Amino acid sequence: MTAAALRRWCLARPGASEDFPFGEGVSVFKVAGKMFALSALAARPLSVSLKCEPELASVLRAGYPAIRPGYHLNKRHWITVTLDGSLADRMVRELIEDSYDLVVAGLPARQRAHVQAD
């Protein structure tokens, strides 16, 4: 997955936006003001940090060398995925969708309804 494809996929989620709170080099993708993905899109190798259910995160980290604990994030709830070609793009897209869904599920009902209506 390329940086452009990663950015497009993140921004294609309903209500998603891109912000740069850590400087121009780090894209933070949010829904309703809550982060669901974080990536330095110009970095090589490209990587993305995503929210993940703790049990699944543990299984993924054990099974895939390209998936490790979230870099500078809560290691229990976040993973960092290196996009080095070792993971199928479909899997990466599913991890992005899961992260987005976890964040949306944690929103207050009114915000969740607004996002889901988009």
Backbone hydrogen bonds, N-H to C=O, Kabsch-Sander energy under -0.5 kcal/mol:
donor,donor_aa,acceptor,acceptor_aa,energy
6,L,2,T,-2.5
7,R,3,A,-2.5
8,R,4,A,-2.6
9,W,5,A,-2.7
10,C,6,L,-2.4
11,L,7,R,-2.5
12,A,8,R,-1.2
13,R,10,C,-1.3
16,A,13,R,-2.1
17,S,30,K,-2.2
19,D,28,V,-2.6
23,G,20,F,-1.5
26,V,23,G,-1.7
27,S,25,G,-0.6
27,S,39,S,-2.9
28,V,19,D,-2.7
29,F,27,S,-0.5
29,F,37,A,-2.9
30,K,17,S,-2.7
30,K,28,V,-0.5
31,V,34,K,-2.4
32,A,15,G,-0.7
34,K,31,V,-2.0
36,F,29,F,-3.0
37,A,29,F,-1.5
38,L,49,S,-1.5
39,S,27,S,-2.6
41,L,39,S,-1.1
43,A,40,A,-2.0
48,V,81,V,-2.0
49,S,38,L,-2.9
50,L,79,I,-2.8
51,K,36,F,-0.8
52,C,77,H,-2.8
57,A,53,E,-2.9
58,S,54,P,-2.0
59,V,55,E,-1.8
60,L,56,L,-2.9
61,R,57,A,-2.6
62,A,58,S,-1.7
63,G,59,V,-1.6
64,Y,60,L,-2.0
67,I,64,Y,-1.8
68,R,66,A,-0.5
68,R,80,T,-2.4
70,G,78,W,-2.3
73,L,70,G,-1.2
75,K,73,L,-0.6
77,H,74,N,-0.8
78,W,74,N,-1.6
79,I,50,L,-2.7
80,T,68,R,-2.9
81,V,48,V,-3.2
81,V,79,I,-0.5
82,T,66,A,-3.0
82,T,80,T,-0.6
83,L,46,L,-3.1
83,L,81,V,-0.6
84,D,82,T,-1.5
92,V,88,A,-1.9
93,R,89,D,-2.8
94,E,90,R,-2.3
95,L,91,M,-2.3
96,I,92,V,-2.2
97,E,93,R,-2.6
98,D,94,E,-2.5
99,S,95,L,-2.2
100,Y,96,I,-2.6
101,D,97,E,-2.9
102,L,98,D,-2.4
103,V,99,S,-2.1
104,V,100,Y,-2.7
105,A,101,D,-2.6
106,G,102,L,-1.1
106,G,103,V,-0.5
107,L,104,V,-1.6
112,R,108,P,-2.8
113,A,109,A,-2.6
114,H,110,R,-1.9
115,V,111,Q,-2.5
116,Q,112,R,-2.6
117,A,113,A,-1.2
118,D,114,H,-0.6
118,D,115,V,-1.0
